[in-house]
Amino acid sequence: MARGQQKVQSQQKAAEKAAKLKKGHNANDQKKAAQKALQHICSICKAQMPDPKTYKQHFENKHPKMEMPEFLKDF
Ligand SMILES: [Zn+2]
């Protein structure tokens, strides 16, 4: 009986540990995404872009005569 109980407890602990790890991982991802979003600031007019694709469209529309940053050409 005691053995069975111990097994259940260790399973619960393992599940808790996994949940914590998962939670921490997600928090890190969100933080990274937020930091990444802030990095897309137009070098010409300093407008903030949510993603590179929007930045590229903005660049094409607002600054067609300016040279597009190299990393935007991939999007
Ligand atoms: Zn701009």
N, CA, C, O and the ligand as a Tripos MOL2 file, in Angstrom:
@<TRIPOS>MOLECULE
protein
  301   299    76     0     0
PROTEIN
NO_CHARGES

@<TRIPOS>ATOM
      1 N           0.8370   -1.2210    0.0000 N.3       1 MET1
      2 CA          0.0000    0.0000    0.0000 C.3       1 MET1
      3 C           0.8650    1.2630    0.0000 C.2       1 MET1
      4 O           0.6550    2.1840   -0.7890 O.2       1 MET1
      5 N           1.8470    1.2770    0.9120 N.am      2 ALA2
      6 CA          2.7050    2.4610    1.0340 C.3       2 ALA2
      7 C           3.4430    2.7290   -0.2770 C.2       2 ALA2
      8 O           3.6420    3.8740   -0.6850 O.2       2 ALA2
      9 N           3.8320    1.6560   -0.9040 N.am      3 ARG3
     10 CA          4.5740    1.8060   -2.1550 C.3       3 ARG3
     11 C           3.7250    2.4940   -3.2240 C.2       3 ARG3
     12 O           4.1730    3.3970   -3.9300 O.2       3 ARG3
     13 N           2.4490    2.0130   -3.3100 N.am      4 GLY4
     14 CA          1.5310    2.5810   -4.3070 C.3       4 GLY4
     15 C           1.3280    4.0690   -4.0770 C.2       4 GLY4
     16 O           1.3000    4.8560   -5.0220 O.2       4 GLY4
     17 N           1.1870    4.4480   -2.8080 N.am      5 GLN5
     18 CA          0.9700    5.8530   -2.4630 C.3       5 GLN5
     19 C           2.1820    6.6960   -2.8740 C.2       5 GLN5
     20 O           2.0540    7.7880   -3.4290 O.2       5 GLN5
     21 N           3.3480    6.1490   -2.5820 N.am      6 GLN6
     22 CA          4.5750    6.8730   -2.9150 C.3       6 GLN6
     23 C           4.6630    7.1300   -4.4170 C.2       6 GLN6
     24 O           5.0790    8.1960   -4.8710 O.2       6 GLN6
     25 N           4.2610    6.1240   -5.1560 N.am      7 LYS7
     26 CA          4.3150    6.2420   -6.6160 C.3       7 LYS7
     27 C           3.4090    7.3790   -7.1030 C.2       7 LYS7
     28 O           3.7690    8.1810   -7.9640 O.2       7 LYS7
     29 N           2.1920    7.4000   -6.4930 N.am      8 VAL8
     30 CA          1.2450    8.4620   -6.8720 C.3       8 VAL8
     31 C           1.8170    9.8290   -6.5300 C.2       8 VAL8
     32 O           1.7220   10.7700   -7.3180 O.2       8 VAL8
     33 N           2.4200    9.9280   -5.3300 N.am      9 GLN9
     34 CA          2.9830   11.2180   -4.9140 C.3       9 GLN9
     35 C           4.0860   11.6710   -5.8660 C.2       9 GLN9
     36 O           4.1440   12.8360   -6.2590 O.2       9 GLN9
     37 N           4.9500   10.7440   -6.2250 N.am     10 SER10
     38 CA          6.0550   11.1300   -7.1050 C.3      10 SER10
     39 C           5.5390   11.5120   -8.4940 C.2      10 SER10
     40 O           6.1130   12.3600   -9.1780 O.2      10 SER10
     41 N           4.4560   10.8730   -8.8850 N.am     11 GLN11
     42 CA          3.8580   11.2390  -10.1820 C.3      11 GLN11
     43 C           3.2950   12.6610  -10.1200 C.2      11 GLN11
     44 O           3.4260   13.4500  -11.0560 O.2      11 GLN11
     45 N           2.6530   12.9580   -8.9610 N.am     12 GLN12
     46 CA          2.0950   14.3090   -8.7990 C.3      12 GLN12
     47 C           3.2040   15.3480   -8.8090 C.2      12 GLN12
     48 O           3.0910   16.4060   -9.4270 O.2      12 GLN12
     49 N           4.2860   15.0110   -8.0990 N.am     13 LYS13
     50 CA          5.4190   15.9430   -8.0530 C.3      13 LYS13
     51 C           5.9810   16.1850   -9.4550 C.2      13 LYS13
     52 O           6.2930   17.3120   -9.8380 O.2      13 LYS13
     53 N           6.0970   15.0980  -10.1980 N.am     14 ALA14
     54 CA          6.6260   15.2060  -11.5550 C.3      14 ALA14
     55 C           5.7250   16.0830  -12.4140 C.2      14 ALA14
     56 O           6.1970   16.8820  -13.2220 O.2      14 ALA14
     57 N           4.4210   15.9180  -12.2250 N.am     15 ALA15
     58 CA          3.4610   16.7110  -13.0050 C.3      15 ALA15
     59 C           3.5670   18.1920  -12.6320 C.2      15 ALA15
     60 O           3.5200   19.0680  -13.4960 O.2      15 ALA15
     61 N           3.7130   18.4540  -11.3190 N.am     16 GLU16
     62 CA          3.8650   19.8420  -10.8670 C.3      16 GLU16
     63 C           5.1160   20.4780  -11.4550 C.2      16 GLU16
     64 O           5.1050   21.6170  -11.9230 O.2      16 GLU16
     65 N           6.1920   19.7020  -11.4140 N.am     17 LYS17
     66 CA          7.4660   20.1850  -11.9270 C.3      17 LYS17
     67 C           7.3450   20.5120  -13.4220 C.2      17 LYS17
     68 O           7.8320   21.5420  -13.8880 O.2      17 LYS17
     69 N           6.6950   19.6230  -14.1500 N.am     18 ALA18
     70 CA          6.5260   19.8230  -15.5860 C.3      18 ALA18
     71 C           5.6850   21.0650  -15.8600 C.2      18 ALA18
     72 O           5.9670   21.8350  -16.7780 O.2      18 ALA18
     73 N           4.6370   21.2460  -15.0380 N.am     19 ALA19
     74 CA          3.7620   22.4070  -15.2240 C.3      19 ALA19
     75 C           4.5310   23.6900  -14.9620 C.2      19 ALA19
     76 O           4.3740   24.6760  -15.6820 O.2      19 ALA19
     77 N           5.3690   23.6720  -13.9190 N.am     20 LYS20
     78 CA          6.1640   24.8590  -13.5980 C.3      20 LYS20
     79 C           7.1360   25.1830  -14.7370 C.2      20 LYS20
     80 O           7.2810   26.3370  -15.1420 O.2      20 LYS20
     81 N           7.7820   24.1580  -15.2300 N.am     21 LEU21
     82 CA          8.7390   24.3500  -16.3200 C.3      21 LEU21
     83 C           8.0480   24.9370  -17.5380 C.2      21 LEU21
     84 O           8.5570   25.8460  -18.1940 O.2      21 LEU21
     85 N           6.8700   24.3880  -17.8220 N.am     22 LYS22
     86 CA          6.1000   24.8330  -18.9900 C.3      22 LYS22
     87 C           5.7160   26.3030  -18.8270 C.2      22 LYS22
     88 O           5.8330   27.1060  -19.7540 O.2      22 LYS22
     89 N           5.2510   26.6290  -17.6140 N.am     23 LYS23
     90 CA          4.8230   27.9920  -17.3270 C.3      23 LYS23
     91 C           5.9920   28.9660  -17.4970 C.2      23 LYS23
     92 O           5.8640   30.0160  -18.1270 O.2      23 LYS23
     93 N           7.1360   28.5870  -16.9150 N.am     24 GLY24
     94 CA          8.3080   29.4450  -16.9970 C.3      24 GLY24
     95 C           8.7430   29.6460  -18.4410 C.2      24 GLY24
     96 O           9.1620   30.7320  -18.8400 O.2      24 GLY24
     97 N           8.6350   28.5870  -19.1990 N.am     25 HIS25
     98 CA          9.0410   28.6540  -20.6030 C.3      25 HIS25
     99 C           8.1550   29.6410  -21.3710 C.2      25 HIS25
    100 O           8.6380   30.4470  -22.1660 O.2      25 HIS25
    101 N           6.8470   29.5570  -21.1110 N.am     26 ASN26
    102 CA          5.9190   30.4540  -21.7960 C.3      26 ASN26
    103 C           6.1770   31.9100  -21.4300 C.2      26 ASN26
    104 O           6.1270   32.7960  -22.2830 O.2      26 ASN26
    105 N           6.4550   32.1460  -20.1490 N.am     27 ALA27
    106 CA          6.7210   33.5110  -19.7020 C.3      27 ALA27
    107 C           7.9440   34.0600  -20.4200 C.2      27 ALA27
    108 O           7.9620   35.2190  -20.8370 O.2      27 ALA27
    109 N           8.9590   33.2280  -20.5610 N.am     28 ASN28
    110 CA         10.1640   33.6560  -21.2660 C.3      28 ASN28
    111 C           9.8650   33.9900  -22.7200 C.2      28 ASN28
    112 O          10.3770   34.9680  -23.2660 O.2      28 ASN28
    113 N           9.0340   33.1680  -23.3320 N.am     29 ASP29
    114 CA          8.6870   33.3960  -24.7370 C.3      29 ASP29
    115 C           7.9620   34.7270  -24.9150 C.2      29 ASP29
    116 O           8.2190   35.4760  -25.8580 O.2      29 ASP29
    117 N           7.0480   35.0020  -23.9830 N.am     30 GLN30
    118 CA          6.2920   36.2510  -24.0790 C.3      30 GLN30
    119 C           7.2120   37.4510  -23.9060 C.2      30 GLN30
    120 O           7.0800   38.4640  -24.5940 O.2      30 GLN30
    121 N           8.1450   37.3140  -22.9730 N.am     31 LYS31
    122 CA          9.0940   38.3910  -22.7300 C.3      31 LYS31
    123 C           9.9450   38.6310  -23.9770 C.2      31 LYS31
    124 O          10.1650   39.7700  -24.3910 O.2      31 LYS31
    125 N          10.4070   37.5530  -24.5510 N.am     32 LYS32
    126 CA         11.2170   37.6380  -25.7680 C.3      32 LYS32
    127 C          10.4320   38.2900  -26.8940 C.2      32 LYS32
    128 O          10.9470   39.1470  -27.6120 O.2      32 LYS32
    129 N           9.1770   37.8740  -27.0400 N.am     33 ALA33
    130 CA          8.3340   38.4150  -28.1100 C.3      33 ALA33
    131 C           8.1290   39.9090  -27.9150 C.2      33 ALA33
    132 O           8.1390   40.6800  -28.8750 O.2      33 ALA33
    133 N           7.9430   40.3120  -26.6520 N.am     34 ALA34
    134 CA          7.7350   41.7300  -26.3710 C.3      34 ALA34
    135 C           8.9910   42.5240  -26.6940 C.2      34 ALA34
    136 O           8.9190   43.6120  -27.2640 O.2      34 ALA34
    137 N          10.1380   41.9750  -26.3270 N.am     35 GLN35
    138 CA         11.4010   42.6550  -26.6200 C.3      35 GLN35
    139 C          11.6090   42.7620  -28.1220 C.2      35 GLN35
    140 O          12.0530   43.7890  -28.6360 O.2      35 GLN35
    141 N          11.2790   41.6770  -28.8130 N.am     36 LYS36
    142 CA         11.4570   41.6380  -30.2550 C.3      36 LYS36
    143 C          10.5680   42.6920  -30.9260 C.2      36 LYS36
    144 O          10.9870   43.3700  -31.8640 O.2      36 LYS36
    145 N           9.3400   42.8150  -30.4270 N.am     37 ALA37
    146 CA          8.3910   43.7660  -31.0110 C.3      37 ALA37
    147 C           8.9220   45.1820  -30.8880 C.2      37 ALA37
    148 O           8.7520   45.9940  -31.7980 O.2      37 ALA37
    149 N           9.5640   45.4820  -29.7680 N.am     38 LEU38
    150 CA         10.0700   46.8330  -29.5510 C.3      38 LEU38
    151 C          11.2590   47.1440  -30.4530 C.2      38 LEU38
    152 O          11.6050   48.3080  -30.6570 O.2      38 LEU38
    153 N          11.8740   46.1100  -30.9860 N.am     39 GLN39
    154 CA         13.0540   46.3330  -31.8140 C.3      39 GLN39
    155 C          12.7100   46.8490  -33.2020 C.2      39 GLN39
    156 O          13.5660   47.3940  -33.8990 O.2      39 GLN39
    157 N          11.4460   46.6740  -33.6030 N.am     40 HIS40
    158 CA         11.0660   47.1000  -34.9510 C.3      40 HIS40
    159 C          10.6180   48.5590  -34.9240 C.2      40 HIS40
    160 O           9.4260   48.8650  -34.8880 O.2      40 HIS40
    161 N          11.5860   49.4270  -34.9420 N.am     41 ILE41
    162 CA         11.3080   50.8560  -34.9800 C.3      41 ILE41
    163 C          11.8610   51.3920  -36.2910 C.2      41 ILE41
    164 O          13.0240   51.1730  -36.6300 O.2      41 ILE41
    165 N          11.0170   52.0880  -37.0100 N.am     42 CYS42
    166 CA         11.4300   52.6020  -38.3140 C.3      42 CYS42
    167 C          12.6520   53.4980  -38.1580 C.2      42 CYS42
    168 O          12.6550   54.4180  -37.3400 O.2      42 CYS42
    169 N          13.6830   53.2270  -38.9390 N.am     43 SER43
    170 CA         14.9220   54.0010  -38.8170 C.3      43 SER43
    171 C          14.7640   55.3920  -39.4140 C.2      43 SER43
    172 O          15.6030   56.2610  -39.1790 O.2      43 SER43
    173 N          13.7060   55.6150  -40.1790 N.am     44 ILE44
    174 CA         13.4910   56.9180  -40.8090 C.3      44 ILE44
    175 C          12.6150   57.8220  -39.9470 C.2      44 ILE44
    176 O          13.0040   58.9460  -39.6290 O.2      44 ILE44
    177 N          11.4120   57.3260  -39.5620 N.am     45 CYS45
    178 CA         10.4750   58.1850  -38.8320 C.3      45 CYS45
    179 C          10.2570   57.7360  -37.3870 C.2      45 CYS45
    180 O           9.4630   58.3440  -36.6700 O.2      45 CYS45
    181 N          10.9530   56.6750  -36.9460 N.am     46 LYS46
    182 CA         10.9140   56.1800  -35.5570 C.3      46 LYS46
    183 C           9.5410   55.6310  -35.1570 C.2      46 LYS46
    184 O           9.2600   55.5230  -33.9630 O.2      46 LYS46
    185 N           8.7000   55.2890  -36.0950 N.am     47 ALA47
    186 CA          7.4230   54.6520  -35.7770 C.3      47 ALA47
    187 C           7.6750   53.2100  -35.3510 C.2      47 ALA47
    188 O           8.5430   52.5370  -35.9050 O.2      47 ALA47
    189 N           6.9110   52.7350  -34.3610 N.am     48 GLN48
    190 CA          7.1100   51.3680  -33.8660 C.3      48 GLN48
    191 C           6.2530   50.4040  -34.6670 C.2      48 GLN48
    192 O           5.0750   50.6650  -34.9150 O.2      48 GLN48
    193 N           6.8540   49.2750  -35.0760 N.am     49 MET49
    194 CA          6.1720   48.2520  -35.8660 C.3      49 MET49
    195 C           6.0110   46.9720  -35.0510 C.2      49 MET49
    196 O           6.9390   46.5540  -34.3580 O.2      49 MET49
    197 N           4.8300   46.3480  -35.1330 N.am     50 PRO50
    198 CA          4.6200   45.1000  -34.3810 C.3      50 PRO50
    199 C           5.4040   43.9230  -34.9310 C.2      50 PRO50
    200 O           5.7150   42.9970  -34.1820 O.2      50 PRO50
    201 N           5.7300   43.9300  -36.2010 N.am     51 ASP51
    202 CA          6.4860   42.8160  -36.7890 C.3      51 ASP51
    203 C           7.2120   43.2860  -38.0510 C.2      51 ASP51
    204 O           6.8810   44.3310  -38.6110 O.2      51 ASP51
    205 N           8.1950   42.5140  -38.4890 N.am     52 PRO52
    206 CA          9.0080   42.9120  -39.6510 C.3      52 PRO52
    207 C           8.1910   43.0910  -40.9220 C.2      52 PRO52
    208 O           8.5060   43.9420  -41.7540 O.2      52 PRO52
    209 N           7.1350   42.2840  -41.0710 N.am     53 LYS53
    210 CA          6.3140   42.3600  -42.2730 C.3      53 LYS53
    211 C           5.6320   43.7310  -42.3790 C.2      53 LYS53
    212 O           5.6040   44.3560  -43.4390 O.2      53 LYS53
    213 N           5.0850   44.1720  -41.2430 N.am     54 THR54
    214 CA          4.4480   45.4870  -41.1850 C.3      54 THR54
    215 C           5.4740   46.5800  -41.4410 C.2      54 THR54
    216 O           5.2080   47.5560  -42.1420 O.2      54 THR54
    217 N           6.6510   46.3940  -40.8590 N.am     55 TYR55
    218 CA          7.7380   47.3540  -41.0290 C.3      55 TYR55
    219 C           8.0910   47.4760  -42.5100 C.2      55 TYR55
    220 O           8.2860   48.5780  -43.0240 O.2      55 TYR55
    221 N           8.1690   46.3420  -43.1810 N.am     56 LYS56
    222 CA          8.5130   46.3560  -44.6030 C.3      56 LYS56
    223 C           7.4490   47.0980  -45.4110 C.2      56 LYS56
    224 O           7.7620   47.9260  -46.2660 O.2      56 LYS56
    225 N           6.1720   46.7780  -45.1180 N.am     57 GLN57
    226 CA          5.0710   47.4430  -45.8260 C.3      57 GLN57
    227 C           5.1090   48.9440  -45.5660 C.2      57 GLN57
    228 O           4.9150   49.7510  -46.4750 O.2      57 GLN57
    229 N           5.3630   49.3050  -44.3030 N.am     58 HIS58
    230 CA          5.4670   50.7080  -43.9300 C.3      58 HIS58
    231 C           6.5890   51.3750  -44.7160 C.2      58 HIS58
    232 O           6.4350   52.4810  -45.2330 O.2      58 HIS58
    233 N           7.7020   50.6900  -44.7930 N.am     59 PHE59
    234 CA          8.8680   51.2370  -45.4850 C.3      59 PHE59
    235 C           8.5640   51.4690  -46.9610 C.2      59 PHE59
    236 O           8.9070   52.5070  -47.5270 O.2      59 PHE59
    237 N           7.9080   50.4740  -47.5740 N.am     60 GLU60
    238 CA          7.5820   50.5780  -49.0010 C.3      60 GLU60
    239 C           6.5990   51.7190  -49.2700 C.2      60 GLU60
    240 O           6.6890   52.4140  -50.2830 O.2      60 GLU60
    241 N           5.6450   51.8960  -48.3230 N.am     61 ASN61
    242 CA          4.6150   52.9130  -48.5170 C.3      61 ASN61
    243 C           5.0990   54.3230  -48.1730 C.2      61 ASN61
    244 O           4.8200   55.2830  -48.8910 O.2      61 ASN61
    245 N           5.8240   54.4240  -47.0660 N.am     62 LYS62
    246 CA          6.1710   55.7510  -46.5370 C.3      62 LYS62
    247 C           7.5300   56.2430  -47.0110 C.2      62 LYS62
    248 O           7.7450   57.4430  -47.1850 O.2      62 LYS62
    249 N           8.4250   55.3190  -47.2140 N.am     63 HIS63
    250 CA          9.7790   55.7390  -47.5850 C.3      63 HIS63
    251 C          10.2530   54.9950  -48.8360 C.2      63 HIS63
    252 O          11.2950   54.3400  -48.8040 O.2      63 HIS63
    253 N           9.5080   55.0860  -49.9270 N.am     64 PRO64
    254 CA          9.8750   54.3090  -51.1260 C.3      64 PRO64
    255 C          11.2180   54.7070  -51.7190 C.2      64 PRO64
    256 O          11.8400   53.9120  -52.4240 O.2      64 PRO64
    257 N          11.6730   55.9230  -51.4460 N.am     65 LYS65
    258 CA         12.9350   56.3790  -52.0280 C.3      65 LYS65
    259 C          14.1430   56.0560  -51.1520 C.2      65 LYS65
    260 O          15.2910   56.1910  -51.5740 O.2      65 LYS65
    261 N          13.8520   55.6210  -49.9110 N.am     66 MET66
    262 CA         14.9550   55.2750  -49.0100 C.3      66 MET66
    263 C          15.3730   53.8240  -49.2480 C.2      66 MET66
    264 O          14.5890   53.0010  -49.7200 O.2      66 MET66
    265 N          16.6120   53.5410  -48.9140 N.am     67 GLU67
    266 CA         17.0940   52.1730  -49.0760 C.3      67 GLU67
    267 C          16.6110   51.3160  -47.9140 C.2      67 GLU67
    268 O          16.8100   51.6620  -46.7490 O.2      67 GLU67
    269 N          15.9740   50.1960  -48.2410 N.am     68 MET68
    270 CA         15.4130   49.3190  -47.2220 C.3      68 MET68
    271 C          16.5170   48.5840  -46.4610 C.2      68 MET68
    272 O          17.4750   48.1020  -47.0640 O.2      68 MET68
    273 N          16.3780   48.4980  -45.1160 N.am     69 PRO69
    274 CA         17.3800   47.7250  -44.3490 C.3      69 PRO69
    275 C          17.4820   46.2900  -44.8690 C.2      69 PRO69
    276 O          16.4850   45.6820  -45.2580 O.2      69 PRO69
    277 N          18.6770   45.7800  -44.8660 N.am     70 GLU70
    278 CA         18.9610   44.4690  -45.4770 C.3      70 GLU70
    279 C          18.0630   43.3620  -44.9110 C.2      70 GLU70
    280 O          17.5880   42.5160  -45.6690 O.2      70 GLU70
    281 N          17.8210   43.3510  -43.5760 N.am     71 PHE71
    282 CA         17.0580   42.2410  -42.9760 C.3      71 PHE71
    283 C          15.5940   42.2620  -43.3890 C.2      71 PHE71
    284 O          14.9190   41.2360  -43.3080 O.2      71 PHE71
    285 N          15.0900   43.4160  -43.8330 N.am     72 LEU72
    286 CA         13.6750   43.4880  -44.2320 C.3      72 LEU72
    287 C          13.4370   42.8510  -45.5900 C.2      72 LEU72
    288 O          12.3140   42.4500  -45.8970 O.2      72 LEU72
    289 N          14.4550   42.7540  -46.3880 N.am     73 LYS73
    290 CA         14.2880   42.2250  -47.7410 C.3      73 LYS73
    291 C          13.8760   40.7440  -47.7490 C.2      73 LYS73
    292 O          13.3450   40.2460  -48.7420 O.2      73 LYS73
    293 N          14.1260   40.0520  -46.6360 N.am     74 ASP74
    294 CA         13.7720   38.6370  -46.5530 C.3      74 ASP74
    295 C          12.2860   38.4250  -46.3050 C.2      74 ASP74
    296 O          11.7820   37.3210  -46.5130 O.2      74 ASP74
    297 N          11.5630   39.4770  -45.8580 N.am     75 PHE75
    298 CA         10.1610   39.2740  -45.4980 C.3      75 PHE75
    299 C           9.2220   39.5820  -46.6620 C.2      75 PHE75
    300 O           8.0050   39.4600  -46.5210 O.2      75 PHE75
    301 ZN          8.8850   55.1940  -41.2160 Zn       76 ZN76
@<TRIPOS>BOND
     1     1     2 1
     2     2     3 1
     3     3     4 2
     4     3     5 am
     5     5     6 1
     6     6     7 1
     7     7     8 2
     8     7     9 am
     9     9    10 1
    10    10    11 1
    11    11    12 2
    12    11    13 am
    13    13    14 1
    14    14    15 1
    15    15    16 2
    16    15    17 am
    17    17    18 1
    18    18    19 1
    19    19    20 2
    20    19    21 am
    21    21    22 1
    22    22    23 1
    23    23    24 2
    24    23    25 am
    25    25    26 1
    26    26    27 1
    27    27    28 2
    28    27    29 am
    29    29    30 1
    30    30    31 1
    31    31    32 2
    32    31    33 am
    33    33    34 1
    34    34    35 1
    35    35    36 2
    36    35    37 am
    37    37    38 1
    38    38    39 1
    39    39    40 2
    40    39    41 am
    41    41    42 1
    42    42    43 1
    43    43    44 2
    44    43    45 am
    45    45    46 1
    46    46    47 1
    47    47    48 2
    48    47    49 am
    49    49    50 1
    50    50    51 1
    51    51    52 2
    52    51    53 am
    53    53    54 1
    54    54    55 1
    55    55    56 2
    56    55    57 am
    57    57    58 1
    58    58    59 1
    59    59    60 2
    60    59    61 am
    61    61    62 1
    62    62    63 1
    63    63    64 2
    64    63    65 am
    65    65    66 1
    66    66    67 1
    67    67    68 2
    68    67    69 am
    69    69    70 1
    70    70    71 1
    71    71    72 2
    72    71    73 am
    73    73    74 1
    74    74    75 1
    75    75    76 2
    76    75    77 am
    77    77    78 1
    78    78    79 1
    79    79    80 2
    80    79    81 am
    81    81    82 1
    82    82    83 1
    83    83    84 2
    84    83    85 am
    85    85    86 1
    86    86    87 1
    87    87    88 2
    88    87    89 am
    89    89    90 1
    90    90    91 1
    91    91    92 2
    92    91    93 am
    93    93    94 1
    94    94    95 1
    95    95    96 2
    96    95    97 am
    97    97    98 1
    98    98    99 1
    99    99   100 2
   100    99   101 am
   101   101   102 1
   102   102   103 1
   103   103   104 2
   104   103   105 am
   105   105   106 1
   106   106   107 1
   107   107   108 2
   108   107   109 am
   109   109   110 1
   110   110   111 1
   111   111   112 2
   112   111   113 am
   113   113   114 1
   114   114   115 1
   115   115   116 2
   116   115   117 am
   117   117   118 1
   118   118   119 1
   119   119   120 2
   120   119   121 am
   121   121   122 1
   122   122   123 1
   123   123   124 2
   124   123   125 am
   125   125   126 1
   126   126   127 1
   127   127   128 2
   128   127   129 am
   129   129   130 1
   130   130   131 1
   131   131   132 2
   132   131   133 am
   133   133   134 1
   134   134   135 1
   135   135   136 2
   136   135   137 am
   137   137   138 1
   138   138   139 1
   139   139   140 2
   140   139   141 am
   141   141   142 1
   142   142   143 1
   143   143   144 2
   144   143   145 am
   145   145   146 1
   146   146   147 1
   147   147   148 2
   148   147   149 am
   149   149   150 1
   150   150   151 1
   151   151   152 2
   152   151   153 am
   153   153   154 1
   154   154   155 1
   155   155   156 2
   156   155   157 am
   157   157   158 1
   158   158   159 1
   159   159   160 2
   160   159   161 am
   161   161   162 1
   162   162   163 1
   163   163   164 2
   164   163   165 am
   165   165   166 1
   166   166   167 1
   167   167   168 2
   168   167   169 am
   169   169   170 1
   170   170   171 1
   171   171   172 2
   172   171   173 am
   173   173   174 1
   174   174   175 1
   175   175   176 2
   176   175   177 am
   177   177   178 1
   178   178   179 1
   179   179   180 2
   180   179   181 am
   181   181   182 1
   182   182   183 1
   183   183   184 2
   184   183   185 am
   185   185   186 1
   186   186   187 1
   187   187   188 2
   188   187   189 am
   189   189   190 1
   190   190   191 1
   191   191   192 2
   192   191   193 am
   193   193   194 1
   194   194   195 1
   195   195   196 2
   196   195   197 am
   197   197   198 1
   198   198   199 1
   199   199   200 2
   200   199   201 am
   201   201   202 1
   202   202   203 1
   203   203   204 2
   204   203   205 am
   205   205   206 1
   206   206   207 1
   207   207   208 2
   208   207   209 am
   209   209   210 1
   210   210   211 1
   211   211   212 2
   212   211   213 am
   213   213   214 1
   214   214   215 1
   215   215   216 2
   216   215   217 am
   217   217   218 1
   218   218   219 1
   219   219   220 2
   220   219   221 am
   221   221   222 1
   222   222   223 1
   223   223   224 2
   224   223   225 am
   225   225   226 1
   226   226   227 1
   227   227   228 2
   228   227   229 am
   229   229   230 1
   230   230   231 1
   231   231   232 2
   232   231   233 am
   233   233   234 1
   234   234   235 1
   235   235   236 2
   236   235   237 am
   237   237   238 1
   238   238   239 1
   239   239   240 2
   240   239   241 am
   241   241   242 1
   242   242   243 1
   243   243   244 2
   244   243   245 am
   245   245   246 1
   246   246   247 1
   247   247   248 2
   248   247   249 am
   249   249   250 1
   250   250   251 1
   251   251   252 2
   252   251   253 am
   253   253   254 1
   254   254   255 1
   255   255   256 2
   256   255   257 am
   257   257   258 1
   258   258   259 1
   259   259   260 2
   260   259   261 am
   261   261   262 1
   262   262   263 1
   263   263   264 2
   264   263   265 am
   265   265   266 1
   266   266   267 1
   267   267   268 2
   268   267   269 am
   269   269   270 1
   270   270   271 1
   271   271   272 2
   272   271   273 am
   273   273   274 1
   274   274   275 1
   275   275   276 2
   276   275   277 am
   277   277   278 1
   278   278   279 1
   279   279   280 2
   280   279   281 am
   281   281   282 1
   282   282   283 1
   283   283   284 2
   284   283   285 am
   285   285   286 1
   286   286   287 1
   287   287   288 2
   288   287   289 am
   289   289   290 1
   290   290   291 1
   291   291   292 2
   292   291   293 am
   293   293   294 1
   294   294   295 1
   295   295   296 2
   296   295   297 am
   297   297   298 1
   298   298   299 1
   299   299   300 2
@<TRIPOS>SUBSTRUCTURE
     1 MET1         2 RESIDUE 1 A MET
     2 ALA2         6 RESIDUE 1 A ALA
     3 ARG3        10 RESIDUE 1 A ARG
     4 GLY4        14 RESIDUE 1 A GLY
     5 GLN5        18 RESIDUE 1 A GLN
     6 GLN6        22 RESIDUE 1 A GLN
     7 LYS7        26 RESIDUE 1 A LYS
     8 VAL8        30 RESIDUE 1 A VAL
     9 GLN9        34 RESIDUE 1 A GLN
    10 SER10       38 RESIDUE 1 A SER
    11 GLN11       42 RESIDUE 1 A GLN
    12 GLN12       46 RESIDUE 1 A GLN
    13 LYS13       50 RESIDUE 1 A LYS
    14 ALA14       54 RESIDUE 1 A ALA
    15 ALA15       58 RESIDUE 1 A ALA
    16 GLU16       62 RESIDUE 1 A GLU
    17 LYS17       66 RESIDUE 1 A LYS
    18 ALA18       70 RESIDUE 1 A ALA
    19 ALA19       74 RESIDUE 1 A ALA
    20 LYS20       78 RESIDUE 1 A LYS
    21 LEU21       82 RESIDUE 1 A LEU
    22 LYS22       86 RESIDUE 1 A LYS
    23 LYS23       90 RESIDUE 1 A LYS
    24 GLY24       94 RESIDUE 1 A GLY
    25 HIS25       98 RESIDUE 1 A HIS
    26 ASN26      102 RESIDUE 1 A ASN
    27 ALA27      106 RESIDUE 1 A ALA
    28 ASN28      110 RESIDUE 1 A ASN
    29 ASP29      114 RESIDUE 1 A ASP
    30 GLN30      118 RESIDUE 1 A GLN
    31 LYS31      122 RESIDUE 1 A LYS
    32 LYS32      126 RESIDUE 1 A LYS
    33 ALA33      130 RESIDUE 1 A ALA
    34 ALA34      134 RESIDUE 1 A ALA
    35 GLN35      138 RESIDUE 1 A GLN
    36 LYS36      142 RESIDUE 1 A LYS
    37 ALA37      146 RESIDUE 1 A ALA
    38 LEU38      150 RESIDUE 1 A LEU
    39 GLN39      154 RESIDUE 1 A GLN
    40 HIS40      158 RESIDUE 1 A HIS
    41 ILE41      162 RESIDUE 1 A ILE
    42 CYS42      166 RESIDUE 1 A CYS
    43 SER43      170 RESIDUE 1 A SER
    44 ILE44      174 RESIDUE 1 A ILE
    45 CYS45      178 RESIDUE 1 A CYS
    46 LYS46      182 RESIDUE 1 A LYS
    47 ALA47      186 RESIDUE 1 A ALA
    48 GLN48      190 RESIDUE 1 A GLN
    49 MET49      194 RESIDUE 1 A MET
    50 PRO50      198 RESIDUE 1 A PRO
    51 ASP51      202 RESIDUE 1 A ASP
    52 PRO52      206 RESIDUE 1 A PRO
    53 LYS53      210 RESIDUE 1 A LYS
    54 THR54      214 RESIDUE 1 A THR
    55 TYR55      218 RESIDUE 1 A TYR
    56 LYS56      222 RESIDUE 1 A LYS
    57 GLN57      226 RESIDUE 1 A GLN
    58 HIS58      230 RESIDUE 1 A HIS
    59 PHE59      234 RESIDUE 1 A PHE
    60 GLU60      238 RESIDUE 1 A GLU
    61 ASN61      242 RESIDUE 1 A ASN
    62 LYS62      246 RESIDUE 1 A LYS
    63 HIS63      250 RESIDUE 1 A HIS
    64 PRO64      254 RESIDUE 1 A PRO
    65 LYS65      258 RESIDUE 1 A LYS
    66 MET66      262 RESIDUE 1 A MET
    67 GLU67      266 RESIDUE 1 A GLU
    68 MET68      270 RESIDUE 1 A MET
    69 PRO69      274 RESIDUE 1 A PRO
    70 GLU70      278 RESIDUE 1 A GLU
    71 PHE71      282 RESIDUE 1 A PHE
    72 LEU72      286 RESIDUE 1 A LEU
    73 LYS73      290 RESIDUE 1 A LYS
    74 ASP74      294 RESIDUE 1 A ASP
    75 PHE75      298 RESIDUE 1 A PHE
    76 ZN76       301 GROUP 0 **** ****
